[in-house]
């Protein structure tokens, strides 16, 4: 069995194990993977156990609902759960408790929402209605969820009870850490952004206390409208401050207990849109308290869950991965993918292998330039994927390792390097529309390469063909004889000091770079002074234009398609500065291009 080159974690529940087995099903679990994961994000119980836990006994702590693989419910008691955790840890696998803000366990047999986690779960939620996340119309989110920033009816902040309770339970069960899952590090979404939530009386009061904003005495829905129309930026800034408070409390408490903090991202947003949509900023994480963020970059979901829209697309994920890592290099960022959705039952590796493979080679070869080196953007992998067999894992690891090995050879950037400038977050004019994401997607989808990122302080030394600024570039770089400088504005793009609409700008950029594809998407990076690795993607399912022409700026000596797709280079297509590939629908082809020196 191949060993992964970076840490791999599992995001799973108790349905993967056996409460009455001699080893609680742990050995079967490891055998199905062929390797010991770095860690497991284990869904075992909810907030009700934080209140009920007094020690390890035989009381039932979790009831796993039926699914498409099993018709009966399975109960776990505290002693069995401790036995499972001990067994998993004895093999060198860390175990983190994951808790989501919503109380439901998914069930494909009894509908998609089930309280079968235990009657105590429903009782706990109903006994604390003041904690429920509310929309501007006073209703709950699609999945009723707890807002961990709110206060109990007594006036005590929920987090001031919740965080010490988590530490006590982690220590009692001997978990290695805590995974703040959906809605517990950024409000429950993805549709419920700060445009429509959380406008409860409590959160509006906290908003006024922190900002000093004066609001009229009127019903909640009118207050929400007032905030949206007159104080929308301040509303996002307030939530950024409030989540920062919460993050620091949680990090300090867990670090003092020698426990790890893992957080599922706020619905796949890049830092700009995430700030506006959810008021969250991972750069606020403490350097001395390790933190891991699971970035939900998974286009396979686009074909299954259309409601998630723009942010699960590969292009949006490229922007999110590049920008988060360059802003917060002290945070570890995992690519969080769904291979198997057990409740809905779909299997991405078997159903959509081209999509999964395409994402893998793109994400694993992304680079950030720092201190003279091209470093990977992805720090590890977290997989939601039970059940999977060993062949699925071998398929994934082969591709993960292939991409990572290529990234390690990077000696130069190709195309436009994204320049992350913090001033872009201070722009008071950005709106709830994902304009930065859409402009970035337009560039990539029209055959331009943006596959690396740097900070403004590194633009003088990074070897690259050009730069793409989200913020304002230094004056001396607005017109650059050696590199193309592209700047985004509201009307379009400014290329080397000349403003254009998007379509014209893209045409001009292609001409200046002399590197682009006739269709589909493209990326590249240098591995030697005369060698590029080029990735060609048929993300648009181009059945009627399957042959893609790639134009490069230098005379070609040779082109070789790399495994596992070695036969997609079109015979006889290599010209002086171009070649053709036949790319499978939804797929990708990797090529090694050598130039005449």
ZANU-361249 format. One line per field, with one value per residue (C-alpha): residue number from 1; x, y, z; residue in one letter; chain. Coordinates in nm, 3 decimals, always signed. Example, Ala and Ser with C-alpha at 12.3 -4.5 7.8 and 13.67 -1.06 7.14 Angstrom:
2
resi: c(1	2)
east: c(+1.230	+1.367)
north: c(-0.450	-0.106)
up: c(+0.780	+0.714)
resn: c(A	S)
chain: c(A	A)
This chain:
597
resi: c(1	2	3	4	5	6	7	8	9	10	11	12	13	14	15	16	17	18	19	20	21	22	23	24	25	26	27	28	29	30	31	32	33	34	35	36	37	38	39	40	41	42	43	44	45	46	47	48	49	50	51	52	53	54	55	56	57	58	59	60	61	62	63	64	65	66	67	68	69	70	71	72	73	74	75	76	77	78	79	80	81	82	83	84	85	86	87	88	89	90	91	92	93	94	95	96	97	98	99	100	101	102	103	104	105	106	107	108	109	110	111	112	113	114	115	116	117	118	119	120	121	122	123	124	125	126	127	128	129	130	131	132	133	134	135	136	137	138	139	140	141	142	143	144	145	146	147	148	149	150	151	152	153	154	155	156	157	158	159	160	161	162	163	164	165	166	167	168	169	170	171	172	173	174	175	176	177	178	179	180	181	182	183	184	185	186	187	188	189	190	191	192	193	194	195	196	197	198	199	200	201	202	203	204	205	206	207	208	209	210	211	212	213	214	215	216	217	218	219	220	221	222	223	224	225	226	227	228	229	230	231	232	233	234	235	236	237	238	239	240	241	242	243	244	245	246	247	248	249	250	251	252	253	254	255	256	257	258	259	260	261	262	263	264	265	266	267	268	269	270	271	272	273	274	275	276	277	278	279	280	281	282	283	284	285	286	287	288	289	290	291	292	293	294	295	296	297	298	299	300	301	302	303	304	305	306	307	308	309	310	311	312	313	314	315	316	317	318	319	320	321	322	323	324	325	326	327	328	329	330	331	332	333	334	335	336	337	338	339	340	341	342	343	344	345	346	347	348	349	350	351	352	353	354	355	356	357	358	359	360	361	362	363	364	365	366	367	368	369	370	371	372	373	374	375	376	377	378	379	380	381	382	383	384	385	386	387	388	389	390	391	392	393	394	395	396	397	398	399	400	401	402	403	404	405	406	407	408	409	410	411	412	413	414	415	416	417	418	419	420	421	422	423	424	425	426	427	428	429	430	431	432	433	434	435	436	437	438	439	440	441	442	443	444	445	446	447	448	449	450	451	452	453	454	455	456	457	458	459	460	461	462	463	464	465	466	467	468	469	470	471	472	473	474	475	476	477	478	479	480	481	482	483	484	485	486	487	488	489	490	491	492	493	494	495	496	497	498	499	500	501	502	503	504	505	506	507	508	509	510	511	512	513	514	515	516	517	518	519	520	521	522	523	524	525	526	527	528	529	530	531	532	533	534	535	536	537	538	539	540	541	542	543	544	545	546	547	548	549	550	551	552	553	554	555	556	557	558	559	560	561	562	563	564	565	566	567	568	569	570	571	572	573	574	575	576	577	578	579	580	581	582	583	584	585	586	587	588	589	590	591	592	593	594	595	596	597)
east: c(+0.000	+0.127	+0.193	+0.052	+0.314	+0.104	-0.122	-0.460	-0.756	-1.102	-1.424	-1.662	-1.914	-1.969	-2.143	-1.793	-1.735	-1.888	-1.977	-1.981	-1.675	-1.362	-1.170	-1.481	-1.430	-1.104	-0.893	-1.148	-1.150	-0.771	-0.761	-1.011	-0.772	-0.440	-0.275	-0.326	-0.479	-0.317	-0.645	-1.017	-1.282	-1.537	-1.905	-2.023	-2.262	-2.386	-2.417	-2.641	-2.342	-2.142	-2.407	-2.479	-2.125	-2.014	-1.773	-1.738	-2.022	-2.259	-2.514	-2.611	-2.435	-2.516	-2.773	-2.661	-2.960	-3.016	-2.883	-2.871	-2.629	-2.812	-3.180	-3.142	-3.025	-2.706	-2.645	-2.312	-2.251	-1.975	-1.757	-1.770	-1.683	-1.380	-1.273	-1.294	-1.094	-0.828	-0.798	-0.769	-0.509	-0.306	-0.237	-0.105	-0.424	-0.539	-0.912	-1.090	-1.451	-1.652	-1.967	-2.187	-2.419	-2.724	-2.856	-2.965	-2.808	-2.876	-3.073	-3.147	-3.407	-3.615	-3.581	-3.282	-3.328	-3.345	-3.323	-3.205	-2.889	-3.098	-3.407	-3.180	-3.064	-3.411	-3.485	-3.162	-3.236	-3.596	-3.484	-3.255	-3.457	-3.268	-2.955	-3.112	-2.974	-3.244	-3.293	-3.404	-3.768	-3.744	-3.743	-3.476	-3.226	-3.315	-3.148	-3.223	-2.884	-2.726	-2.542	-2.244	-2.195	-2.528	-2.622	-2.832	-3.152	-2.959	-2.730	-2.426	-2.245	-2.297	-1.925	-1.833	-2.011	-1.950	-1.570	-1.490	-1.745	-1.571	-1.236	-1.386	-1.543	-1.233	-1.026	-1.287	-1.299	-0.929	-0.992	-0.687	-0.874	-1.193	-1.328	-1.559	-1.781	-2.057	-2.186	-1.955	-1.679	-1.883	-2.265	-2.472	-2.496	-2.429	-2.731	-2.778	-2.511	-2.496	-2.742	-3.017	-2.876	-2.838	-3.069	-3.191	-3.246	-2.933	-2.698	-2.834	-2.777	-2.419	-2.372	-2.485	-2.279	-1.961	-2.010	-2.215	-2.448	-2.785	-3.087	-3.454	-3.704	-3.885	-3.957	-3.672	-3.730	-3.721	-3.402	-3.244	-3.340	-3.190	-2.861	-2.844	-2.913	-2.702	-2.454	-2.383	-2.002	-2.009	-2.225	-1.956	-1.681	-1.870	-1.900	-1.530	-1.449	-1.697	-1.569	-1.215	-1.308	-1.457	-1.160	-0.910	-1.105	-1.131	-0.765	-0.631	-0.850	-0.760	-0.389	-0.380	-0.533	-0.287	-0.573	-0.577	-0.827	-0.963	-1.227	-1.442	-1.429	-1.709	-1.865	-1.566	-1.532	-1.209	-1.105	-1.286	-1.622	-1.591	-1.542	-1.848	-2.069	-1.976	-1.749	-1.469	-1.091	-0.846	-0.554	-0.673	-0.564	-0.289	+0.055	+0.148	-0.172	-0.174	-0.492	-0.605	-0.876	-1.057	-1.125	-1.427	-1.284	-1.484	-1.630	-1.765	-2.035	-2.140	-2.291	-2.477	-2.567	-2.644	-2.753	-2.388	-2.324	-2.016	-1.812	-1.773	-1.633	-1.266	-1.185	-1.337	-1.146	-0.817	-0.872	-0.969	-0.671	-0.415	-0.541	-0.608	-0.264	-0.068	-0.258	-0.225	+0.078	+0.075	-0.257	-0.254	-0.507	-0.637	-0.817	-1.150	-1.321	-1.622	-1.549	-1.855	-2.168	-2.307	-2.647	-2.734	-2.515	-2.301	-1.943	-1.728	-1.429	-1.652	-1.920	-1.705	-1.341	-1.246	-1.365	-1.185	-0.864	-0.882	-0.925	-0.643	-0.378	-0.483	-0.490	-0.181	+0.037	-0.070	+0.221	+0.284	+0.611	+0.772	+1.132	+1.266	+1.084	+0.770	+0.582	+0.265	-0.068	-0.231	-0.095	-0.292	-0.613	-0.934	-1.182	-1.550	-1.567	-1.713	-1.750	-1.450	-1.232	-0.856	-0.863	-1.035	-0.764	-0.485	-0.641	-0.648	-0.303	-0.141	-0.281	-0.216	+0.147	+0.189	+0.068	+0.269	+0.586	+0.545	+0.486	+0.810	+0.999	+0.860	+1.128	+0.913	+0.559	+0.385	+0.107	-0.023	+0.077	-0.197	-0.068	-0.246	-0.267	-0.438	-0.574	-0.836	-1.018	-1.041	-1.236	-1.570	-1.738	-1.745	-2.089	-2.251	-2.208	-1.895	-1.736	-1.379	-1.458	-1.648	-1.373	-1.114	-1.330	-1.365	-0.988	-0.933	-1.229	-1.112	-0.784	-0.550	-0.318	-0.328	-0.158	+0.061	+0.042	+0.280	+0.276	+0.356	+0.699	+0.797	+0.701	+1.055	+1.206	+0.946	+1.010	+0.677	+0.532	+0.299	+0.084	-0.285	-0.367	-0.691	-0.576	-0.371	-0.025	+0.281	+0.309	+0.638	+0.474	+0.175	+0.375	+0.642	+0.856	+0.931	+0.607	+0.238	+0.054	-0.324	-0.541	-0.909	-1.152	-1.532	-1.549	-1.313	-0.938	-0.641	-0.359	-0.019	-0.189	-0.462	-0.826	-1.035	-1.360	-1.320	-1.335	-1.088	-0.860	-0.842	-0.751	-0.476	-0.338	-0.322	-0.129	+0.118	+0.176	+0.172	+0.048	-0.316	-0.554	-0.811	-1.078	-1.113	-0.877	-0.501	-0.227	+0.150	+0.463	+0.833	+1.041	+1.363	+1.486	+1.367	+1.078	+0.715	+0.449	+0.124	-0.223	-0.507	-0.863	-1.189	-1.406	-1.686	-1.763	-1.658	-1.808	-1.818	-1.465	-1.264	-0.933	-0.768	-0.479	-0.218	-0.002	+0.330	+0.581	+0.892	+0.996	+0.908	+1.164	+0.929	+0.593	+0.520	+0.188	+0.237	+0.072	-0.200	-0.317	-0.037	-0.229	-0.412	-0.146	-0.267	-0.022	+0.153	+0.008	+0.332	+0.418	+0.688	+0.497	+0.180	+0.043	-0.296	-0.446	-0.771	-0.901	-1.176	-1.501	-1.465	-1.105	-0.748	-0.423	-0.078	+0.211	+0.583	+0.687	+1.055	+1.167	+1.457	+1.733)
north: c(+0.000	+0.345	+0.582	+0.935	+1.211	+1.442	+1.376	+1.223	+1.248	+1.094	+1.287	+1.011	+0.894	+0.596	+0.408	+0.308	+0.101	-0.179	-0.118	-0.491	-0.603	-0.713	-0.418	-0.206	-0.258	-0.062	-0.323	-0.367	+0.010	+0.032	-0.268	-0.105	+0.190	+0.011	+0.282	+0.455	+0.803	+1.097	+1.167	+1.099	+1.369	+1.154	+1.248	+1.087	+1.320	+1.678	+1.958	+1.747	+1.532	+1.841	+1.906	+1.546	+1.408	+1.324	+1.041	+0.715	+0.468	+0.239	+0.508	+0.534	+0.835	+0.795	+0.624	+0.586	+0.599	+0.353	+0.426	+0.258	-0.004	-0.091	-0.104	-0.097	+0.167	+0.100	+0.230	+0.323	+0.373	+0.584	+0.288	+0.149	+0.490	+0.520	+0.171	+0.270	+0.588	+0.399	+0.134	+0.391	+0.592	+0.278	+0.249	+0.604	+0.767	+1.087	+1.114	+1.450	+1.505	+1.688	+1.883	+2.070	+2.357	+2.163	+1.863	+1.634	+1.311	+1.232	+0.920	+0.790	+0.549	+0.783	+1.104	+1.335	+1.481	+1.260	+1.318	+0.958	+1.082	+1.037	+1.193	+1.400	+1.592	+1.713	+1.790	+1.992	+2.202	+2.269	+2.376	+2.647	+2.824	+3.149	+2.991	+2.911	+3.098	+3.322	+3.483	+3.840	+3.734	+3.566	+3.212	+2.949	+2.833	+2.537	+2.310	+2.466	+2.539	+2.679	+3.010	+2.961	+3.340	+3.398	+3.420	+3.200	+3.357	+3.422	+3.660	+3.429	+3.385	+3.034	+3.007	+3.068	+2.742	+2.562	+2.591	+2.469	+2.190	+2.081	+2.066	+1.862	+1.612	+1.586	+1.505	+1.261	+1.056	+1.113	+1.276	+1.441	+1.750	+1.923	+1.976	+2.278	+2.151	+2.312	+2.628	+2.625	+2.833	+3.063	+3.068	+2.787	+2.832	+2.815	+3.015	+3.194	+3.464	+3.778	+3.936	+3.731	+3.602	+3.619	+3.912	+3.787	+4.036	+3.909	+3.950	+4.294	+4.398	+4.267	+4.453	+4.781	+4.729	+4.676	+4.936	+5.206	+5.209	+5.359	+5.175	+5.276	+5.100	+4.873	+4.503	+4.263	+4.244	+4.624	+4.636	+4.382	+4.596	+4.903	+4.721	+4.587	+4.923	+5.150	+4.941	+4.630	+4.663	+4.738	+4.426	+4.209	+4.381	+4.318	+3.948	+3.936	+4.081	+3.850	+3.533	+3.649	+3.666	+3.319	+3.172	+3.309	+3.172	+2.832	+2.820	+2.919	+2.672	+2.382	+2.469	+2.478	+2.129	+2.011	+1.951	+2.029	+2.264	+2.176	+2.388	+2.321	+2.632	+2.885	+2.739	+2.748	+3.126	+3.309	+3.566	+3.856	+3.689	+3.499	+3.825	+3.978	+3.667	+3.526	+3.774	+3.524	+3.558	+3.271	+3.513	+3.594	+3.245	+3.248	+3.157	+2.964	+2.756	+2.513	+2.517	+2.317	+2.439	+2.200	+2.391	+2.246	+2.254	+1.986	+2.038	+1.682	+1.824	+2.070	+1.786	+1.656	+1.974	+2.257	+2.479	+2.536	+2.707	+2.916	+2.830	+2.458	+2.510	+2.440	+2.797	+2.943	+2.685	+2.783	+3.141	+3.026	+2.791	+3.040	+3.340	+3.172	+3.012	+3.323	+3.528	+3.278	+3.054	+2.962	+2.781	+2.433	+2.404	+2.065	+2.006	+1.869	+1.650	+1.421	+1.088	+0.906	+1.064	+0.778	+0.924	+1.036	+0.760	+0.871	+0.769	+1.036	+0.813	+0.569	+0.811	+1.113	+0.998	+1.258	+1.543	+1.411	+1.351	+1.695	+1.871	+1.672	+1.765	+2.128	+2.170	+1.964	+2.158	+2.507	+2.706	+3.002	+3.189	+3.266	+3.332	+3.234	+2.900	+2.764	+2.593	+2.382	+2.546	+2.221	+2.097	+1.773	+1.595	+1.533	+1.293	+1.236	+0.893	+0.592	+0.327	+0.307	+0.009	-0.014	+0.027	+0.369	+0.485	+0.355	+0.541	+0.866	+0.833	+0.764	+1.091	+1.292	+1.181	+1.240	+1.599	+1.673	+1.528	+1.756	+2.060	+1.991	+2.033	+2.385	+2.641	+2.913	+3.040	+3.053	+3.285	+3.535	+3.510	+3.625	+3.902	+3.906	+4.256	+4.300	+4.639	+4.462	+4.370	+4.737	+4.815	+4.945	+4.915	+4.539	+4.384	+4.053	+3.949	+3.732	+3.981	+3.883	+3.516	+3.573	+3.791	+3.528	+3.250	+3.446	+3.464	+3.094	+2.971	+3.167	+2.979	+3.189	+3.046	+3.165	+2.890	+3.065	+3.339	+3.581	+3.886	+4.240	+4.224	+3.933	+4.072	+4.190	+3.843	+3.579	+3.430	+3.468	+3.597	+3.843	+3.944	+3.962	+4.216	+4.216	+4.530	+4.828	+4.756	+4.968	+5.261	+5.138	+4.811	+4.959	+4.950	+4.680	+4.599	+4.244	+4.119	+4.165	+4.350	+4.297	+4.489	+4.437	+4.725	+4.757	+4.810	+4.534	+4.483	+4.717	+4.554	+4.725	+5.054	+5.034	+4.972	+4.718	+4.534	+4.171	+4.013	+4.252	+4.235	+3.856	+3.875	+4.129	+3.920	+3.609	+3.800	+3.940	+3.608	+3.392	+3.109	+3.004	+2.731	+2.748	+2.602	+2.465	+2.565	+2.558	+2.592	+2.543	+2.578	+2.551	+2.260	+2.363	+2.656	+2.473	+2.261	+2.328	+2.100	+2.194	+2.090	+2.104	+2.073	+2.000	+2.125	+2.239	+1.891	+1.998	+1.714	+1.928	+2.065	+1.782	+1.880	+2.170	+2.371	+2.496	+2.794	+2.853	+3.142	+2.940	+2.698	+2.342	+2.064	+1.790	+1.727	+1.419	+1.331	+1.213	+0.916	+0.821	+0.978	+0.907	+0.877	+1.209	+1.403	+1.433	+1.263	+1.500	+1.809	+1.956	+2.278	+2.532	+2.697	+2.492	+2.142	+1.973	+1.737	+1.543	+1.589	+1.365	+1.529	+1.676	+1.556	+1.674	+1.587	+1.660	+1.718	+1.780	+2.043	+2.094	+2.405	+2.466	+2.632)
up: c(+0.000	-0.089	+0.201	+0.156	+0.135	+0.353	+0.655	+0.571	+0.810	+0.810	+0.873	+0.984	+1.243	+1.471	+1.188	+1.073	+1.387	+1.597	+1.964	+2.049	+1.852	+2.038	+1.897	+1.827	+1.453	+1.452	+1.273	+0.994	+0.956	+0.925	+0.692	+0.455	+0.419	+0.419	+0.629	+0.963	+0.915	+1.088	+1.266	+1.272	+1.310	+1.493	+1.520	+1.844	+2.030	+2.053	+2.309	+2.533	+2.635	+2.729	+2.992	+3.096	+3.121	+3.475	+3.400	+3.207	+3.269	+3.077	+2.989	+2.623	+2.470	+2.098	+1.877	+1.517	+1.278	+0.991	+0.645	+0.306	+0.442	+0.764	+0.864	+1.242	+1.487	+1.683	+2.035	+2.192	+2.563	+2.714	+2.806	+2.451	+2.308	+2.537	+2.430	+2.062	+2.117	+2.313	+2.039	+1.758	+1.949	+2.027	+1.652	+1.632	+1.504	+1.673	+1.747	+1.756	+1.863	+1.595	+1.676	+1.430	+1.518	+1.398	+1.596	+1.314	+1.206	+0.843	+0.761	+0.411	+0.551	+0.768	+0.574	+0.568	+0.916	+1.223	+1.597	+1.644	+1.807	+2.121	+2.272	+2.499	+2.193	+2.110	+2.475	+2.507	+2.197	+2.299	+2.645	+2.502	+2.230	+2.295	+2.139	+1.801	+1.499	+1.350	+1.011	+0.956	+0.937	+1.277	+1.134	+1.181	+0.919	+0.694	+0.949	+1.290	+1.444	+1.759	+1.729	+1.962	+1.991	+2.164	+2.532	+2.754	+2.880	+3.205	+3.014	+3.032	+2.701	+2.566	+2.484	+2.849	+2.932	+2.605	+2.586	+2.941	+2.888	+2.568	+2.746	+3.032	+2.792	+2.572	+2.878	+3.014	+2.692	+2.611	+2.274	+2.113	+2.003	+1.896	+1.544	+1.518	+1.238	+1.031	+1.198	+1.500	+1.338	+1.118	+1.123	+0.977	+0.597	+0.310	+0.191	+0.523	+0.500	+0.716	+0.475	+0.637	+0.969	+1.271	+1.345	+1.680	+1.960	+2.135	+1.837	+1.750	+2.114	+2.100	+1.771	+1.926	+2.242	+2.038	+1.762	+1.930	+1.630	+1.718	+1.578	+1.584	+1.808	+1.563	+1.494	+1.420	+1.045	+1.015	+1.226	+0.991	+0.693	+0.862	+0.925	+0.569	+0.408	+0.632	+0.833	+0.628	+0.635	+1.007	+1.057	+0.892	+1.089	+1.413	+1.337	+1.247	+1.589	+1.764	+1.593	+1.672	+2.041	+2.025	+1.838	+2.090	+2.386	+2.222	+2.115	+2.455	+2.642	+2.412	+2.405	+2.786	+2.787	+2.515	+2.271	+1.899	+1.733	+1.389	+1.214	+0.910	+0.693	+0.657	+0.344	+0.107	+0.078	+0.003	+0.271	+0.100	+0.051	+0.380	+0.568	+0.407	+0.412	+0.755	+0.934	+0.986	+0.957	+1.010	+1.024	+1.377	+1.490	+1.751	+1.615	+1.929	+1.934	+1.636	+1.431	+1.128	+0.889	+0.655	+0.332	+0.156	-0.193	-0.367	-0.711	-0.711	-0.482	-0.753	-0.951	-0.645	-0.455	-0.694	-0.404	-0.309	-0.643	-0.714	-0.409	-0.471	-0.821	-0.881	-0.987	-0.668	-0.465	-0.630	-0.511	-0.162	-0.121	-0.253	-0.058	+0.277	+0.292	+0.193	+0.455	+0.740	+0.684	+1.055	+1.001	+0.845	+0.561	+0.455	+0.130	+0.261	+0.002	+0.001	-0.163	-0.034	+0.108	+0.314	+0.394	+0.040	-0.098	-0.380	-0.446	-0.611	-0.694	-0.879	-1.005	-1.099	-1.118	-1.382	-1.158	-0.848	-1.045	-1.208	-0.874	-0.722	-0.978	-0.970	-0.590	-0.503	-0.748	-0.634	-0.486	-0.262	-0.296	+0.036	+0.138	-0.202	-0.224	-0.389	-0.108	-0.133	-0.051	+0.064	+0.401	+0.411	+0.315	+0.506	+0.352	+0.420	+0.275	+0.452	+0.321	+0.092	+0.020	-0.015	-0.393	-0.355	-0.117	-0.340	-0.633	-0.431	-0.273	-0.610	-0.743	-0.426	-0.424	-0.797	-0.769	-0.455	-0.608	-0.909	-0.686	-0.499	-0.827	-0.887	-0.974	-1.129	-1.171	-1.509	-1.621	-1.365	-0.999	-0.760	-0.534	-0.201	-0.056	+0.284	+0.179	-0.032	+0.291	+0.381	+0.064	+0.189	-0.151	-0.196	-0.194	-0.116	-0.479	-0.512	-0.752	-0.671	-0.716	-1.040	-1.191	-1.098	-1.242	-1.565	-1.606	-1.538	-1.740	-2.043	-2.061	-1.845	-1.583	-1.219	-1.021	-0.764	-0.501	-0.335	-0.112	-0.235	-0.071	-0.298	-0.640	-0.712	-0.684	-0.778	-1.123	-1.301	-1.628	-1.459	-1.163	-1.086	-0.815	-0.619	-0.440	-0.556	-0.700	-0.626	-0.868	-1.013	-1.122	-1.302	-1.624	-1.625	-1.929	-1.811	-1.656	-1.725	-1.448	-1.424	-1.178	-1.110	-1.085	-1.090	-1.467	-1.574	-1.577	-1.612	-1.810	-1.795	-1.710	-1.978	-1.875	-2.066	-2.033	-1.928	-2.275	-2.434	-2.130	-2.148	-2.518	-2.444	-2.156	-2.374	-2.640	-2.387	-2.207	-2.521	-2.299	-2.317	-2.430	-2.708	-2.479	-2.128	-1.848	-1.823	-1.564	-1.557	-1.348	-1.428	-1.295	-1.472	-1.684	-1.997	-1.864	-1.771	-1.632	-1.807	-1.692	-1.945	-1.813	-1.993	-1.708	-1.936	-2.069	-2.418	-2.620	-2.934	-2.901	-2.748	-2.907	-2.722	-2.865	-2.618	-2.718	-2.539	-2.559	-2.652	-2.925	-2.827	-2.818	-2.692	-2.526	-2.313	-2.151	-1.791	-1.618	-1.563	-1.892	-2.136	-2.462	-2.491	-2.680	-3.039	-3.278	-3.514	-3.344	-3.208	-3.391	-3.314	-3.028	-2.992	-2.951	-2.914	-2.658	-2.654	-2.301	-2.154	-2.037	-1.687	-1.689	-1.714	-1.886	-1.739	-1.979	-1.953	-2.208	-2.287	-2.474	-2.708	-2.506)
resn: c(X	X	X	X	X	X	X	X	X	X	X	X	X	X	X	X	X	X	X	X	X	X	X	X	X	X	X	X	X	X	X	X	X	X	X	X	X	X	X	X	X	X	X	X	X	X	X	X	X	X	X	X	X	X	X	X	X	X	X	X	X	X	X	X	X	X	X	X	X	X	X	X	X	X	X	X	X	X	X	X	X	X	X	X	X	X	X	X	X	X	X	X	X	X	X	X	X	X	X	X	X	X	X	X	X	X	X	X	X	X	X	X	X	X	X	X	X	X	X	X	X	X	X	X	X	X	X	X	X	X	X	X	X	X	X	X	X	X	X	X	X	X	X	X	X	X	X	X	X	X	X	X	X	X	X	X	X	X	X	X	X	X	X	X	X	X	X	X	X	X	X	X	X	X	X	X	X	X	X	X	X	X	X	X	X	X	X	X	X	X	X	X	X	X	X	X	X	X	X	X	X	X	X	X	X	X	X	X	X	X	X	X	X	X	X	X	X	X	X	X	X	X	X	X	X	X	X	X	X	X	X	X	X	X	X	X	X	X	X	X	X	X	X	X	X	X	X	X	X	X	X	X	X	X	X	X	X	X	X	X	X	X	X	X	X	X	X	X	X	X	X	X	X	X	X	X	X	X	X	X	X	X	X	X	X	X	X	X	X	X	X	X	X	X	X	X	X	X	X	X	X	X	X	X	X	X	X	X	X	X	X	X	X	X	X	X	X	X	X	X	X	X	X	X	X	X	X	X	X	X	X	X	X	X	X	X	X	X	X	X	X	X	X	X	X	X	X	X	X	X	X	X	X	X	X	X	X	X	X	X	X	X	X	X	X	X	X	X	X	X	X	X	X	X	X	X	X	X	X	X	X	X	X	X	X	X	X	X	X	X	X	X	X	X	X	X	X	X	X	X	X	X	X	X	X	X	X	X	X	X	X	X	X	X	X	X	X	X	X	X	X	X	X	X	X	X	X	X	X	X	X	X	X	X	X	X	X	X	X	X	X	X	X	X	X	X	X	X	X	X	X	X	X	X	X	X	X	X	X	X	X	X	X	X	X	X	X	X	X	X	X	X	X	X	X	X	X	X	X	X	X	X	X	X	X	X	X	X	X	X	X	X	X	X	X	X	X	X	X	X	X	X	X	X	X	X	X	X	X	X	X	X	X	X	X	X	X	X	X	X	X	X	X	X	X	X	X	X	X	X	X	X	X	X	X	X	X	X	X	X	X	X	X	X	X	X	X	X	X	X	X	X	X	X	X	X	X	X	X	X	X	X	X	X	X	X	X	X	X	X	X	X	X	X	X	X	X	X	X	X	X	X	X	X	X	X	X	X	X	X	X	X	X	X	X	X	X)
chain: c(A	A	A	A	A	A	A	A	A	A	A	A	A	A	A	A	A	A	A	A	A	A	A	A	A	A	A	A	A	A	A	A	A	A	A	A	A	A	A	A	A	A	A	A	A	A	A	A	A	A	A	A	A	A	A	A	A	A	A	A	A	A	A	A	A	A	A	A	A	A	A	A	A	A	A	A	A	A	A	A	A	A	A	A	A	A	A	A	A	A	A	A	A	A	A	A	A	A	A	A	A	A	A	A	A	A	A	A	A	A	A	A	A	A	A	A	A	A	A	A	A	A	A	A	A	A	A	A	A	A	A	A	A	A	A	A	A	A	A	A	A	A	A	A	A	A	A	A	A	A	A	A	A	A	A	A	A	A	A	A	A	A	A	A	A	A	A	A	A	A	A	A	A	A	A	A	A	A	A	A	A	A	A	A	A	A	A	A	A	A	A	A	A	A	A	A	A	A	A	A	A	A	A	A	A	A	A	A	A	A	A	A	A	A	A	A	A	A	A	A	A	A	A	A	A	A	A	A	A	A	A	A	A	A	A	A	A	A	A	A	A	A	A	A	A	A	A	A	A	A	A	A	A	A	A	A	A	A	A	A	A	A	A	A	A	A	A	A	A	A	A	A	A	A	A	A	A	A	A	A	A	A	A	A	A	A	A	A	A	A	A	A	A	A	A	A	A	A	A	A	A	A	A	A	A	A	A	A	A	A	A	A	A	A	A	A	A	A	A	A	A	A	A	A	A	A	A	A	A	A	A	A	A	A	A	A	A	A	A	A	A	A	A	A	A	A	A	A	A	A	A	A	A	A	A	A	A	A	A	A	A	A	A	A	A	A	A	A	A	A	A	A	A	A	A	A	A	A	A	A	A	A	A	A	A	A	A	A	A	A	A	A	A	A	A	A	A	A	A	A	A	A	A	A	A	A	A	A	A	A	A	A	A	A	A	A	A	A	A	A	A	A	A	A	A	A	A	A	A	A	A	A	A	A	A	A	A	A	A	A	A	A	A	A	A	A	A	A	A	A	A	A	A	A	A	A	A	A	A	A	A	A	A	A	A	A	A	A	A	A	A	A	A	A	A	A	A	A	A	A	A	A	A	A	A	A	A	A	A	A	A	A	A	A	A	A	A	A	A	A	A	A	A	A	A	A	A	A	A	A	A	A	A	A	A	A	A	A	A	A	A	A	A	A	A	A	A	A	A	A	A	A	A	A	A	A	A	A	A	A	A	A	A	A	A	A	A	A	A	A	A	A	A	A	A	A	A	A	A	A	A	A	A	A	A	A	A	A	A	A	A	A	A	A	A	A	A	A	A	A	A	A	A	A	A	A	A	A	A	A	A	A	A	A	A	A	A)
